[in-house]
Amino acid sequence: MLDIEFTDMSAGWEQYAMLSSDRHHDNIACRRELERKHLDQALERDALIFDFGDLFCAMQGKWDPRASMDSIRPEDVGEDYLDRIVDHAYEDYKPYTDRFVLIGRGNHESNIRKRHGIDLISNLVHKFNSNGGRCFNGEYGGWVRFRFVVNGTKRRSLIMKYHHGAGGGGPVTRGVIQTNRQSVYTEADIVINGHTHDSWVVPISRERLNRRAIIERSLIWFIRTPGYMDGYGDGARGFEVETWKPPKPIGCIWVKFYIKDIGSGLIGMKVEQDVHG
């Protein structure tokens, strides 16, 4: 679990977080211009960056039956392919090193670790942290606790559960049906999934009886993070086209934490989908 604490908060305080997954940064279909735009925006907003897996594609080695030379970037071609994609990712993300606070694993990184004994995320995080970063080495699923201290006395917390995701999302529901399933066994304020390259935000209201026998209402935010890989392209060819999959939104999710009520120390949050076609 990762603990993130904010102290000395007072009226007007706010903090942005960038939530992302499925960058597939080394794939030639990654929309790097949009990715860079959002990363620069994270710098401007002093945002915390969370990435929830499949930062790498890592499918273009000669040992991978899914490999396609059309999907590999020229600078990554070589016997040391896996080392190259880590090195090049680090060079691209270096200006944002101190903004990344967590990078988790997706099925692409998990597959490489299982088959080749190489942990792409650990290697990238090590490069970050060896050069001034303080990035948490996340797993396929995990927890983040945000702790807030308002006016030096009032303590509040929000709990975020993340899981890279699994399955295809579904052509009709786009995975939204998972909110009902996860709400049964997950108790958190924010639930993050990626993997399907869909984008949606579903707040679900809940009620409970607190210790003083007062009815309280709160929200659990279900968030599906999109990706930066445009596998559909112009719809002419490729895996997505040949398997009759639709184009997907490209981008990230922004969350803004703020003080909702200075008297009670209540923390509010706003969620924005920053996606493109």
VOGU-3710 file (C-alpha; in Angstrom, 3 decimals, decimal comma):
1> mldieftdms> 0,000/0,000/0,000  1,121/3,537/-0,779  0,452/6,294/1,766  0,324/9,902/0,522  -0,136/12,609/3,132  -1,043/16,256/2,643  -0,418/18,534/5,628  -0,926/22,209/6,502  -3,964/22,423/4,249  -6,098/25,553/4,449
11> agweqyamls> -8,847/27,335/2,494  -8,226/27,367/-1,249  -6,003/24,277/-1,242  -6,256/21,903/-4,200  -4,220/19,047/-5,632  -4,457/17,486/-9,080  -3,761/13,844/-9,906  -3,337/12,381/-13,382  -4,697/8,835/-13,695  -3,496/6,836/-16,676
21> sdrhhdniac> -2,932/3,333/-17,986  -2,310/1,487/-21,231  0,202/3,957/-22,604  1,892/1,253/-24,735  4,608/3,862/-25,018  6,963/1,778/-27,165  4,306/0,889/-29,753  4,381/2,975/-32,906  0,614/3,503/-32,525  1,072/5,349/-29,201
31> rrelerkhld> -0,218/8,910/-29,556  2,902/10,425/-28,084  2,012/14,004/-28,961  -1,128/13,798/-26,818  0,699/11,885/-24,097  3,350/14,622/-23,949  0,695/17,336/-23,879  -0,923/15,740/-20,823  2,426/15,188/-19,105  3,292/18,859/-19,630
41> qalerdalif> -0,101/19,748/-18,200  0,735/17,612/-15,159  3,857/19,740/-14,672  1,842/22,956/-14,950  -0,700/21,699/-12,422  1,934/20,221/-10,098  -0,084/17,034/-10,447  0,730/13,601/-9,092  0,943/10,993/-11,867  -0,406/7,483/-11,308
51> dfgdlfcamq> -0,041/4,844/-14,014  -1,914/1,563/-13,687  -0,196/-0,811/-16,074  0,670/-1,531/-19,700  2,947/1,465/-19,841  4,917/-0,859/-22,144  3,639/-2,834/-25,100  6,699/-5,124/-25,250  5,170/-7,386/-27,915  7,639/-6,911/-30,726
61> gkwdprasmd> 10,386/-9,362/-29,760  11,133/-12,188/-32,178  9,968/-14,646/-29,479  6,442/-13,212/-29,377  3,935/-14,788/-31,807  2,019/-11,472/-31,824  5,069/-9,497/-32,970  4,754/-7,184/-35,938  7,619/-5,166/-37,380  5,045/-2,547/-38,373
71> sirpedvged> 4,446/-1,838/-34,662  8,042/-1,434/-33,513  9,849/1,882/-33,356  13,126/1,924/-35,295  15,178/2,900/-32,245  13,967/-0,223/-30,412  15,137/-2,737/-33,010  17,961/-4,888/-31,641  18,903/-7,995/-29,697  18,524/-5,982/-26,483
81> yldrivdhay> 14,947/-5,003/-27,386  13,576/-5,132/-23,833  16,454/-3,024/-22,486  15,946/-0,518/-25,278  12,272/0,097/-24,583  13,026/0,745/-20,899  15,930/3,080/-21,704  13,933/5,036/-24,269  10,893/5,296/-21,999  13,062/6,690/-19,234
91> edykpytdrf> 14,574/9,297/-21,566  11,090/10,408/-22,634  9,735/10,532/-19,080  12,830/12,071/-17,484  11,395/15,640/-17,413  8,473/14,307/-15,363  10,432/12,084/-12,971  9,376/13,898/-9,808  5,688/13,827/-10,818  5,346/10,036/-11,124
101> vligrgnhes> 4,324/8,645/-7,733  3,164/5,141/-8,731  3,616/2,884/-11,753  1,780/-0,417/-11,663  1,908/-3,496/-13,859  -0,451/-4,593/-16,571  -0,827/-7,852/-18,420  1,909/-6,896/-20,895  4,545/-6,373/-18,180  3,278/-9,376/-16,239
111> nirkrhgidl> 3,652/-11,567/-19,326  7,270/-10,456/-19,870  8,153/-11,119/-16,216  6,576/-14,583/-16,333  8,146/-15,666/-19,629  11,540/-13,957/-19,474  12,218/-13,124/-15,846  12,574/-9,429/-16,703  10,615/-6,867/-14,679  10,180/-3,880/-16,986
121> isnlvhkfns> 8,399/-1,743/-14,379  10,974/-2,370/-11,647  13,734/-1,475/-14,084  12,019/1,765/-15,085  11,161/2,741/-11,504  14,775/2,047/-10,492  15,948/4,500/-13,145  13,482/7,095/-11,872  14,476/6,723/-8,244  18,199/6,606/-8,985
131> nggrcfngey> 17,856/10,039/-10,550  15,885/11,948/-7,935  12,461/10,364/-8,260  10,285/8,925/-5,498  8,124/6,547/-7,492  6,328/3,598/-5,907  6,779/0,238/-7,609  3,161/-0,867/-7,896  1,717/-4,273/-8,696  -1,169/-5,485/-10,885
141> ggwvrfrfvv> -3,535/-4,391/-8,126  -3,084/-2,455/-4,925  -4,163/0,347/-2,621  -3,387/4,031/-2,163  -4,409/5,937/0,960  -4,649/9,722/0,694  -4,380/11,323/4,117  -5,356/14,976/4,638  -4,616/17,242/7,609  -6,751/20,404/7,428
151> ngtkrrslim> -5,766/23,417/9,549  -3,331/21,219/11,440  -6,030/19,372/13,382  -8,738/17,795/11,246  -7,682/14,473/9,736  -9,467/12,879/6,813  -8,609/10,109/4,366  -9,703/8,759/1,009  -8,943/5,203/-0,090  -8,199/4,278/-3,692
161> kyhhgagggg> -8,207/0,691/-4,954  -6,549/0,050/-8,301  -6,478/-3,027/-10,508  -5,180/-3,039/-14,070  -8,202/-5,004/-15,258  -8,957/-8,095/-17,287  -11,313/-9,269/-19,988  -12,489/-7,428/-23,065  -14,803/-4,835/-21,567  -17,763/-5,836/-23,740
171> pvtrgviqtn> -19,015/-4,101/-26,906  -22,197/-2,919/-25,192  -21,377/-2,277/-21,525  -17,685/-1,332/-22,075  -17,019/-2,937/-18,704  -19,368/-0,700/-16,714  -21,125/-3,824/-15,395  -17,967/-4,455/-13,356  -18,931/-1,567/-11,076  -21,748/-3,694/-9,641
181> rqsvyteadi> -19,468/-6,672/-9,130  -16,583/-4,752/-7,600  -18,827/-2,754/-5,277  -19,813/-6,032/-3,605  -16,285/-6,990/-2,509  -14,345/-3,705/-2,583  -14,738/-0,999/0,025  -13,006/2,150/-1,176  -13,736/5,744/-2,139  -12,169/5,434/-5,589
191> vinghthdsw> -11,880/2,275/-7,703  -9,602/2,377/-10,758  -9,436/-0,096/-13,653  -7,768/0,084/-17,047  -6,940/-2,588/-19,634  -9,912/-2,281/-22,013  -8,911/1,181/-23,332  -12,382/2,491/-22,525  -13,025/5,699/-20,622  -15,806/6,327/-18,160
201> vvpisrerln> -16,577/7,701/-14,717  -19,447/6,212/-12,711  -20,129/7,672/-9,249  -22,323/5,409/-7,138  -24,041/6,803/-4,054  -24,116/4,748/-0,876  -25,507/5,191/2,606  -24,576/3,881/6,016  -25,432/4,335/9,666  -22,477/5,816/11,520
211> rraiiersli> -21,440/5,229/15,135  -23,731/8,004/16,309  -26,707/6,376/14,557  -26,795/9,159/11,969  -27,438/8,300/8,317  -24,523/9,333/6,123  -24,287/9,458/2,334  -21,091/9,188/0,329  -19,876/8,371/-3,155  -17,689/5,622/-4,491
221> wfirtpgymd> -16,077/6,730/-7,754  -15,586/3,993/-10,345  -13,101/5,132/-12,979  -11,962/3,372/-16,141  -8,757/4,866/-17,498  -8,281/4,947/-21,284  -4,948/4,507/-23,052  -2,682/6,334/-25,472  -2,418/3,583/-28,088  -4,548/4,094/-31,188
231> gygdgargfe> -4,566/0,551/-32,535  -7,587/1,188/-34,746  -5,877/3,920/-36,775  -7,663/4,628/-40,045  -9,660/1,401/-39,824  -7,848/-0,230/-42,750  -5,967/-3,081/-41,087  -4,445/-4,445/-37,884  -5,585/-6,562/-34,944  -8,381/-4,226/-33,844
241> vetwkppkpi> -9,795/-3,889/-37,356  -9,545/-7,592/-38,242  -11,268/-8,644/-35,015  -14,072/-6,106/-35,497  -13,166/-3,979/-32,497  -14,184/-0,311/-32,410  -11,922/2,716/-32,120  -11,257/3,702/-28,519  -10,931/7,063/-26,739  -7,370/8,253/-26,212
251> gciwvkfyik> -6,216/10,152/-23,122  -6,316/10,211/-19,334  -8,428/11,059/-16,304  -7,830/14,088/-14,073  -8,860/14,180/-10,430  -8,783/17,357/-8,361  -8,882/17,109/-4,569  -9,965/20,240/-2,731  -11,266/21,396/0,640  -15,028/21,252/0,424
261> digsgligmk> -15,792/22,496/3,940  -13,045/24,203/5,923  -15,040/23,934/9,143  -15,397/20,170/9,076  -12,276/19,498/7,033  -14,380/17,701/4,431  -12,434/16,825/1,264  -14,100/16,989/-2,125  -13,003/15,681/-5,490  -13,801/16,473/-9,106
271> veqdvhg> -13,188/14,028/-11,951  -12,622/14,995/-15,581  -12,162/12,781/-18,632  -9,571/14,302/-20,965  -10,057/12,105/-24,021  -9,852/12,450/-27,773  -11,000/10,453/-30,771
//
